[in-house]
Amino acid sequence: MENLIAEADSIKNSKQLNRARQLATVNDYGPPSLFALAALFTNTGKTNIYSDCWKRSLTAGEVAMIFADHTERVPYATLTGMQNCTLTFS
């Protein structure tokens, strides 16, 4: 999974992640990929993927969260009372 996230670094805007070949590969693994993705959530390494929401480049952990969300939807607003682009993870 870490290699797929590294490969996704060629994507320039987070809005394009939902069409990424890397995401399709993660989806092919299905729910079992969630364990490997979750292990990357705290990865603070910067990517070149820009988020209009955050107005900055995403971390590898944030990309892993986006991939996980596309594998199995996470109801952020229901769980936290906030939209996912306003969450802070530490």
N, C-alpha and C positions, 0 to 999 in steps of 0.2 A: 504494500500500500504506500509505503514511503516513496518508492520509486515512481509510482503513478502521480503522486502529489508533486514530486520534483519535475516530472515531465509536463505537468499542467502549468508550470511556471512560464511557459511560452505564451499563455493566454494573457492578454493585456487588461481585460476588464472582467470583474466578477460576474457580470450579467451573461457572459459567454460560457460560464462553467456548466450550465445546464445542458449545453450542446457538446461538451467536450468528449473526445474519444476516451479519455481516462475515466470519466464518470460512467460511460457505457461499460467499460471493463469492470469497474467496481460493481455495477449493477448485475453483471453476469455472475459474480460471486454470490450475490444475494445477501440475506441477513447475516450469514457467518462473517462477512467482511466487517461488520459493525465492531467486533472485538478488536480487530487490528486498527481500524480507524479511531476508535475511542482511545487507544493507547497513544495516539498522536495529537489528541486535543490540546495538550499543554505545550506542544512544540512551538516555541516563540520565534523560530527562524523566519525571517522575512521572505516574501515572494515578490515577484514583479506584477502580481495580479492586483489591480487597483479596484477599490470599492468606492463607488459614488456615495454610498450610505455613510461609510466611515470617513471618507475623504482622505484615504491613505491606502497603502499597500497592505494586503492581508498577510497574516502569519500562516505558516504551514498548518498549524493546528486549526485555524479558522477554515482553511480549505478542507481539511479532514471533516470538520463539522458540517460543511455544506454538502460534501459527498455523502456523509452519513444521513443527512436529512433527505437527500434524494433517494437513498436506498430504502429508508423507512422513515416516513414523515414524523417529525418531532413537533408536537403542538406547543411551541415556545410560549405563545401568548397565554394559553390556558395554564401552563405550568408555572409561569413566572409573572404573569400580568403585564409583560412588556413585549414589544415586537422584537424579533431576533436581532435586528441591527442595532439595538440599544443595549444588548446584554454585555456585561463585562465578566470575563473569566480570568481567574488567577490561579 
